[in-house]
């Protein structure tokens, strides 16, 4: 399992972060380089680009589920944050379409 990311934060309550505007904002500021990072925020920031580019191939099962949950939530409920993240981490739009298509397949409507 040396090729996987640490599972130290796999038990984090993602739903609580996603549904709390203040917490979500803090994490976004961290990963976008606009604010301070908690240890788990720093871990996310350090691996987010690679995880997006590789389809999460070094993710643990919990991280994969968490990534999917987070992406779906952001597309459905926080589209501006999703757009800001993709502009930062995927300026050429290489991976965004894949993730948005997956969300659409689950019935999530993405306003144009």
C-alpha positions as CSV (number, residue, x, y, z in Angstrom):
1,X,0.0,0.0,0.0
2,X,3.1,2.3,-0.3
3,X,1.6,3.7,-3.5
4,X,-1.5,4.9,-1.8
5,X,-2.1,8.2,-0.1
6,X,-2.1,8.2,3.7
7,X,-5.4,6.9,5.2
8,X,-4.9,9.1,8.3
9,X,-7.9,11.3,7.4
10,X,-10.2,8.7,5.9
11,X,-12.6,8.9,8.8
12,X,-13.1,12.7,8.4
13,X,-16.8,13.7,8.2
14,X,-17.0,15.0,4.7
15,X,-20.7,15.7,4.8
16,X,-20.2,18.0,7.7
17,X,-17.5,19.9,5.8
18,X,-19.5,20.1,2.6
19,X,-22.7,21.3,4.3
20,X,-20.9,23.9,6.4
21,X,-20.2,27.0,4.3
22,X,-17.5,28.3,6.7
23,X,-15.6,25.0,6.9
24,X,-16.0,24.4,3.1
25,X,-14.7,27.9,2.5
26,X,-11.7,27.3,4.7
27,X,-10.8,24.1,2.8
28,X,-11.2,25.8,-0.5
29,X,-9.0,28.8,0.5
30,X,-6.4,26.3,1.6
31,X,-6.3,24.2,-1.6
32,X,-6.4,27.3,-3.7
33,X,-3.5,28.8,-1.9
34,X,-5.6,31.7,-0.5
35,X,-5.6,30.8,3.2
36,X,-4.2,28.7,6.0
37,X,-4.4,25.0,5.9
38,X,-5.3,22.5,8.6
39,X,-3.1,19.3,8.6
40,X,-5.9,17.4,6.6
41,X,-6.3,20.5,4.3
42,X,-2.6,20.5,3.6
43,X,-2.8,16.7,2.8
44,X,-5.6,17.4,0.4
45,X,-3.8,20.3,-1.2
46,X,-0.6,18.3,-1.7
47,X,-2.4,15.5,-3.6
48,X,-5.5,17.0,-5.2
49,X,-3.9,17.8,-8.6
50,X,-2.4,14.4,-8.9
51,X,-5.6,12.7,-7.8
52,X,-7.7,14.6,-10.3
53,X,-5.2,13.8,-13.1
54,X,-5.0,10.1,-12.4
55,X,-8.6,9.5,-11.6
56,X,-7.6,9.0,-8.0
57,X,-5.5,5.9,-8.6
58,X,-3.5,6.3,-5.4
59,X,-6.6,6.9,-3.3
60,X,-7.8,4.5,-0.7
61,X,-11.4,3.2,-1.2
62,X,-12.6,5.8,1.4
63,X,-10.8,8.6,-0.5
64,X,-12.3,7.5,-3.8
65,X,-15.8,7.5,-2.4
66,X,-15.1,10.8,-0.7
67,X,-13.8,12.4,-3.9
68,X,-16.9,11.3,-5.8
69,X,-19.2,12.5,-3.0
70,X,-17.4,15.9,-2.9
71,X,-17.3,16.4,-6.6
72,X,-21.0,15.5,-7.0
73,X,-21.9,17.8,-4.0
74,X,-20.0,20.7,-5.4
75,X,-21.4,20.4,-8.9
76,X,-24.9,20.1,-7.5
77,X,-24.8,22.6,-4.6
78,X,-21.7,24.8,-5.0
79,X,-21.2,25.2,-8.7
80,X,-19.2,28.4,-8.2
81,X,-16.7,26.6,-6.0
82,X,-16.5,23.7,-8.5
83,X,-15.8,26.2,-11.3
84,X,-13.1,27.9,-9.2
85,X,-11.5,24.6,-8.4
86,X,-11.5,23.4,-11.9
87,X,-10.2,26.7,-13.2
88,X,-7.3,26.4,-10.8
89,X,-6.5,22.7,-11.1
90,X,-7.8,21.9,-14.6
91,X,-7.4,25.1,-16.6
92,X,-7.5,23.2,-19.9
93,X,-10.7,21.3,-18.9
94,X,-9.0,17.9,-19.4
95,X,-10.7,16.1,-16.5
96,X,-13.6,18.4,-15.7
97,X,-15.8,16.9,-18.5
98,X,-15.2,13.3,-17.2
99,X,-16.3,14.2,-13.7
100,X,-19.3,16.3,-14.9
101,X,-20.4,13.5,-17.2
102,X,-20.3,11.1,-14.3
103,X,-22.4,13.5,-12.3
104,X,-24.9,13.9,-15.1
105,X,-25.2,10.1,-15.4
106,X,-26.3,10.2,-11.8
107,X,-29.0,12.7,-12.6
108,X,-27.2,15.8,-11.4
109,X,-28.2,18.8,-13.6
110,X,-25.3,21.2,-14.4
111,X,-26.6,24.6,-15.5
112,X,-24.6,25.9,-18.5
